[in-house]
Amino acid sequence: GTRRERLRTSIAAASAYEDALRERIEAGLAALDAVTMHSRAGSRTPTLLATFDGRDAADAAQVVAERGINAPAGNFYALEPSRRLGLGDAGGLRIGVAPYNTSDDADRVIEAIAGFLAS
């Protein structure tokens, strides 16, 4: 095909790959008690926002960082939406994926958060 067609195909493939990873993480976290998933838009970037019953998202960020996973916590300069969602000023844990992530990376995030909740 044309260069444009090849680019469209490549972007669609990367998007589908990222969505599959996001869905894997989302399903894994949904299976854990005490996890609330936010950001349920049908069409979105491959990013999740999670909070944990009775636990601080910043503590979760620290635990996953100790396991080599970058998932920051906060309101990400969206203070009013954070408050409107009931997350207060603290916000939640942001988990994002990119084309360079793998299914093993997705599983590590799930395991790290499960470990955080068990501690």
NORJO-V526598 format. One record per residue. N is the residue number from 1. RES is the residue in one small letter. SS is DSSP state (alpha for helix, beta for strand, coil for the rest). PHI is phi in whole degrees, 0 to 359 (NA if undefined). D_LAST is the distance of its C-alpha to the last C-alpha in Angstrom with 2 decimals. Layout:
N | RES | SS | PHI | D_LAST
N | RES | SS | PHI | D_LAST
This chain:
1 | g | coil | NA | 53.30
2 | t | coil | 287 | 53.75
3 | r | alpha | 300 | 51.42
4 | r | alpha | 299 | 50.23
5 | e | alpha | 297 | 49.53
6 | r | alpha | 296 | 47.60
7 | l | alpha | 296 | 45.48
8 | r | alpha | 299 | 44.79
9 | t | alpha | 296 | 43.85
10 | s | alpha | 295 | 41.51
11 | i | alpha | 295 | 39.79
12 | a | alpha | 296 | 39.45
13 | a | alpha | 294 | 37.96
14 | a | alpha | 297 | 35.38
15 | s | alpha | 296 | 34.51
16 | a | alpha | 296 | 34.17
17 | y | alpha | 297 | 31.96
18 | e | alpha | 297 | 29.60
19 | d | alpha | 298 | 29.60
20 | a | alpha | 296 | 28.69
21 | l | alpha | 295 | 25.64
22 | r | alpha | 299 | 24.62
23 | e | alpha | 297 | 25.21
24 | r | alpha | 296 | 23.10
25 | i | alpha | 294 | 20.06
26 | e | alpha | 301 | 20.92
27 | a | alpha | 294 | 21.22
28 | g | alpha | 296 | 17.97
29 | l | alpha | 287 | 16.05
30 | a | alpha | 296 | 18.32
31 | a | coil | 282 | 17.22
32 | l | coil | 268 | 13.62
33 | d | coil | 291 | 13.33
34 | a | coil | 75 | 12.77
35 | v | beta | 250 | 14.29
36 | t | beta | 245 | 17.75
37 | m | beta | 265 | 20.02
38 | h | beta | 242 | 22.91
39 | s | coil | 63 | 25.99
40 | r | coil | 258 | 27.65
41 | a | coil | 301 | 31.02
42 | g | coil | 294 | 32.99
43 | s | coil | 242 | 34.17
44 | r | coil | 201 | 31.89
45 | t | coil | 290 | 30.45
46 | p | coil | 282 | 27.68
47 | t | beta | 227 | 24.95
48 | l | beta | 241 | 22.22
49 | l | beta | 236 | 20.72
50 | a | beta | 233 | 17.44
51 | t | beta | 232 | 15.74
52 | f | beta | 227 | 12.68
53 | d | coil | 306 | 13.38
54 | g | coil | 70 | 12.62
55 | r | beta | 233 | 10.71
56 | d | coil | 271 | 12.77
57 | a | alpha | 299 | 13.87
58 | a | alpha | 296 | 14.57
59 | d | alpha | 292 | 10.98
60 | a | alpha | 297 | 10.52
61 | a | alpha | 300 | 13.78
62 | q | alpha | 295 | 12.81
63 | v | alpha | 296 | 9.98
64 | v | alpha | 290 | 12.56
65 | a | alpha | 296 | 15.29
66 | e | alpha | 296 | 13.93
67 | r | coil | 258 | 14.41
68 | g | coil | 79 | 17.87
69 | i | coil | 246 | 17.60
70 | n | coil | 265 | 19.47
71 | a | coil | 220 | 18.22
72 | p | coil | 285 | 19.15
73 | a | beta | 242 | 18.34
74 | g | beta | 151 | 21.14
75 | n | coil | 260 | 24.19
76 | f | coil | 53 | 26.16
77 | y | coil | 63 | 29.33
78 | a | coil | 241 | 29.47
79 | l | alpha | 298 | 28.93
80 | e | alpha | 296 | 31.12
81 | p | alpha | 298 | 29.69
82 | s | alpha | 299 | 26.14
83 | r | alpha | 294 | 27.36
84 | r | alpha | 296 | 29.32
85 | l | coil | 284 | 26.32
86 | g | coil | 84 | 24.65
87 | l | coil | 267 | 22.15
88 | g | coil | 65 | 23.85
89 | d | coil | 282 | 24.34
90 | a | coil | 285 | 20.77
91 | g | coil | 74 | 21.13
92 | g | beta | 211 | 18.46
93 | l | beta | 266 | 17.09
94 | r | beta | 260 | 20.11
95 | i | beta | 243 | 19.97
96 | g | beta | 237 | 23.41
97 | v | coil | 236 | 25.18
98 | a | coil | 219 | 28.52
99 | p | coil | 302 | 31.11
100 | y | coil | 272 | 29.76
101 | n | coil | 280 | 26.34
102 | t | coil | 236 | 26.05
103 | s | alpha | 295 | 24.45
104 | d | alpha | 297 | 22.33
105 | d | alpha | 297 | 21.10
106 | a | alpha | 299 | 20.31
107 | d | alpha | 296 | 18.34
108 | r | alpha | 296 | 16.35
109 | v | alpha | 297 | 15.42
110 | i | alpha | 300 | 14.35
111 | e | alpha | 298 | 12.28
112 | a | alpha | 295 | 10.64
113 | i | alpha | 289 | 9.86
114 | a | alpha | 299 | 8.74
115 | g | alpha | 295 | 6.23
116 | f | alpha | 300 | 5.32
117 | l | alpha | 292 | 5.52
118 | a | alpha | 281 | 3.82
119 | s | coil | 279 | 0.00
